[in-house]
Amino acid sequence: MTDHATGKNVIIKHIYKFEEGLAPLLQKIVDLCGFQPDLRLPEKKINQTNRKPWQEYFVGKPELIRIVTERCQTDQMFGYDLSPQL
């Protein structure tokens, strides 16, 4: 995979979907890295927002939609919809 900011290749061993929930992901990371098993996340959800589909932010800007779909192609592996149509 290439880092678009630097143009350098990046080695990725694990990819996690945020939608899986943070607690299960944290447990996987704790197990993988050998951290203390009692490591916990705070329970409070502090960054919840109601967001529109990404395409709505780029209405009338086809070049920006092209850039997003080009640079986020790997997101399709996880089932994210990158179709430019609303």
N, C-alpha and C positions, 0 to 999 in steps of 0.2 A: 504494500500500500504506500502511496506517496503523500507526504505532508504538503498540501497546496501552498502553505505559507512559505516553506523553506525549499520545496522542490526535492527534498531528500526522502529516501525510502525509510519507512518505519516498520519495525517488526512488532506485530501484535500477537500476543499469545491467548488472550481472553477478551471477549466482548460481552458485555452485559446490557440487557435492556432495562432502562429505568423503570418501565412499566411493570417489571417483575416485582417491584417493591424493594425498598432499601434494606430491610432487615434480612431477607434471604440472600441478597447480594453481599451484604456485609459478612454474613456467615461464610459464604464461599471464599471471600477474600481473606478472612481470618484463617480459615483452614489452609488455603494455598500458601499464605505468607508465614504461617506459624506464629501469629500474634496471640496475645493472651485471649483465652476462650471467653472471658467475661466482658469483652469489648462490646458496648451497646450504643445504639443511636438514641438521641432524644426522641421522645414520643410525639412531641408537638410538630404539626405540619405547618411550616411557616411560609411556604412559597406556592400556594395554590392560587391559580388564576383560571379564569374562563377565557380560552383563546379560540379565535376563529381558525378555520383551515388556513394553512400557510399561504395558499394561492391568493386568498383575499387581500393580503398585504401587498401583493404585486400586480393588482388589476391595472391593465393599461401599460405594463412594463415588461414586455415579452423578453427583452434581453436579460433582465434580472431573473425571470423564471428559468430561462435557458441556463444561466450560471448555477442556480440552485440545483436544478435537476442533474446537471453535469457533475458538479462537485459532491453531490450526495448520493451517487449511484449505489454505493455499498449499503445505504440504508434500505434499499429495496430487498436485500437478503432477509431483513427482519420484518417484512410485511408493511413497511411504510409506503403510503401512496404518494408517488412523485409525479403523477400525471398533472400536466399544467391546466387542464380543464377543471372548472369548479363543479 
